[in-house]
Every structure is written in structure tokens, then in C-alpha cells.
Amino acid sequence: MSRAVTIPAILLAPVQLIGKLLLEFTSELGRFGILMGRITKELGAIFSRRELFIRECVRLGVESLPLVLLVGLFTGAVSGWQLHYQLEGYMPFDMIGPGVFKSIVLEMGPVLTGLVISGRVAASIAAELGTMKVTEQIDALESMAISSTRYLAVPRIAAMTMMTPVLVTQVNFIAIMGAWFVTTVFLSLTSSQFFGLIPSFFDLYDVFSGLLKSLFFGMSSAMIGCYVGFDASGGAEGVGSATIKAFVWSSLTVLVLDFLLAMILF
Amino acid sequence: MIISRGIKKSFGGKQVLRGVDMQIDSGESLVIIGQSGCGKSVFLKHLVGLLDPDAGEILVDGDRISNAKRADVYRIRMKFGVLFQSAALFDSMSVEQNVGLGLVEHTKMTKGEIDKRVAECLEMVSLSGIQKQMPSELSGGMRKRVGLARAIAMKPQYILYDEPTTGLDPITADSINDLIIQMQQELKVTSIIVTHDMVSAFKIADRLVMLHLGRVIFSGTEQEIKTQSIDIVRRFIAGESEDKQVVTHYF
């Protein structure tokens, strides 16, 4: 007769923990998928309720402009300064302009804007929708036969998908201007030295791929903000947790997507 | 008419509704009473399809709203107006935008017609002239009144009230009770009110239903409930604390 094998609790605990985390992750993924399915079905609302879409473009996009421009300006300035330091004695300073251009347009502009958007937009969407959820405002909307995904999520996601590339375009420009300003005013470069070689290194595909990445960053941040907000529960504490969760998840998603898209695009 | 058949609902292993059977006739004012946590608000959310039951069904004028397709649920919800416990006014919208939202979303009315209807609804709840105010500027009683104005804007057949007098002083609470009666008489709607405020319940109810531990344990008129021998019902309306032995014995 076989004897039952007793597994010590100390060995079972990690397995139980992994199982629990896996179940929670699968459950979250399922709920996220269902919400995204609903949103996809209701995308037509962008055209039927244009004023909601435009309002979110202004609120989430245009109002983010001062912050992202400031980030872009200083990022560009630091890039110019650092590149000057790195190239000194090794390569001609004429390469600073193309170096800044490539690094900003390909990577720093989209990723930094994506991270700022995660902090400002994803977190604010999660906080706003989370508050609406715990104060029954979303139930009120639904009870009036108004789809909360159509009314609240679709305009936000569409607005951020469209506005992030617009923001990145402006960040790219201001960052390059920041680098130009620093290298010409504080360092020894002339404007023609800075801009001279940029046309030779200019590739439209670089600009396009940077903007394409930013489109995914904006979309994913808004999607995560909406999901986390709709999923919030438990009063003020729940809203606080949702805000943090939205920021952490969307920031990580921006970085992971950046890597995956780099593999696909280059 | 709304029919509830064997509604069961659990949250995370905790069974809140254990088979609720109920019939709500058109035009009546039904008050659902019961202790906090007995499942009253959860049941109310099932009526309007905000929650789907684990078992059982809700039929609204013969149409099943439980576990129905979203399009069908929204079609049936057009028959309802809901006043939530906290009023649930949209913070970012003014009073007129709150009251007129359903009209903007579901009708082809012009701005002028919507404004007129919003003014009518606000007048019904005695709050004329506050269209431009924001919810944060209103008192608790005013918020409930605006919530009620929003609930009646689409001329619903059924109005659901979730704890309409909770958190209000007795005078404001009484004015809300008067409003519920006024809506019932003027608009000829079916009112379903969830409350544990027995003063309100006796004032507004045509019929009372008591939920306890997720089941209906009483259904009848004010006179019938006052002469009830079921101990838990008697204690509840008298406001006496429960004897655990009696509860266990009853179930």
C-alpha cells in the first residue's frame, strides 16, 4: 500500500505564492482584455461624440505641453553638454548636432514623453475614473443607459493616441533647440557647426519610427489608466492605489514596448 | 412589472443574496428594508442590470435584464431612473449638465428644449435657478434633489431610490420623503426604495419587503408588518438589537 507523501509547508509556500500571483495576473489580463474588447467595439464614438474627444485632446494633450516641453528642453540641453564632453579630443564637434538629433528623435523624445505621460496622464485618468467608480458615478452613468467605456474610456484613449505623437514632435524640436542653445552659448560651437551635418544624417524613417513608438506609448498609457480606474475599489485608499498602479504599469509598459518596437522597427 | 426569480449573488465566496423572489407591480411604491449588509443595495443594482446574478433572473415588463446582451440591458435601462445613496452627481459637470445628460445622449432635443426640461425637473424638486452651480457647491439634501431631478429627466417608468434619506437631518429627510410621494402621484411611476429608515418606510410605502441574510422574510403592508410575529421583523421595526439564537432558529 502506498504511503501519502507529506510535503513540508516551507516548500509549499513559494509554490502557493507563485500560483496565487499567476492566478491574479491571469485574472487581471482577462479583465483588461474584456475592457479593451468593449472599447474596440465602441471606437465609433470618437466620430459621433467629437466634442468629448476634442475636450480630452485639450485636457490630456495640450495641457501636458508645458511639462513635456520643459522636460524636452532640459533633456536636449544635457544631451548637448554631455556629447560635447564625450567627443572632446576624439571627434569633431560638428558631430554633436547629428548625435543630439538622432538620440532625441529616435529614443529620448518618445521615451521621455511616454514616461511623463505615464506620470501625468495615466495616473490622472486612473485617479479620475477611480474616484468616479468608488463614488458610484460610473454606476450612475451606466444606469442612465450611457456606456461608461464609450463615454469615458474611448475619448481618453483616442485623444492620447493622437496627441502623444504631436507632443513628441514638439518635444523633439525644443530638445534640439535646447542642445543648440547650450552648445552655442555656453560652449564653443557655432550654429553652422551644430546644424551643418544634420541634413546629411537626416533619415525620415528615424522620425517616423520615433513618432510611431510614441503613438503606442500614448495609447498604452491611456488604456492602462482607464483599466486601473474602472477596476478601482475601496474608497480613497483604493483610488490612491489605483493611481500608483497606473503610473507603475504604464511606465513599465512604455519601456517594454520601447524595446519590442526597437526590435521590430530597426 | 418587475419579477425577480431566485436571485443569488456572491462576492468573493460571501453569499449576499440567497435566492430573492419578488414581484413589483406597476405603479406601486415598494420599500425594501433590512439591516445594513443584508443585500438591499445589491438587489437594487440587479434590478437595473448593474450587477448580474450568479443564479436566477430579473424580468422587467417581461424582458430579461439579467445576463442579457449590453444592447438589451441599455434598452431596458431607459425605463429606469436611479437615485443613488450619495446622489452620485458627476463632479465635473454643472447641475444642468447632470440633469440634462440623459437627454443629450439619448434624444434629439435641441439645447433650448433640454434647458426647458432641466428647468422643469429642477422645479419639481424645488431647486429652480441652480442650473449653473457645481455639485461641490450643494448641500447633502440639495445633491439628493438634483440626483432625483436627473433620475426623472428621461420620464422613467421605474424610479429606484438607494437609501434616499441616509445622512440627512430629519427635516431634510422628510422633505425627500414628500418628494418621493409627489413623484409617485404626479408621474405615476413605480417606486422601489431601499432604506433602513422606518419613519421613511412607513411614510412612503404601499408595500414593504424585508430582506434578511439574503432572503425575503416578509412582504406586506404597514399594518401587516406592525402585527408581525416573526421575531426578527418585529425587532427590526422596533429598532431592538437581534437575539442571535432567534436568528439561527429562524433559518
Interface residues (C-beta under 8 A of the other chain):
Chain A: T131 M132 T135 E136 Q137 D139 A140 L141 E142 S143 M144 A145 I146 S147 Y151
Chain B: K45 V48 L50 R70 Y74 R75 R77 M78 F80 V82 F84 Q85 S86 A88 L89 F90 D91 L101 G102 E105 H106 R150 M154
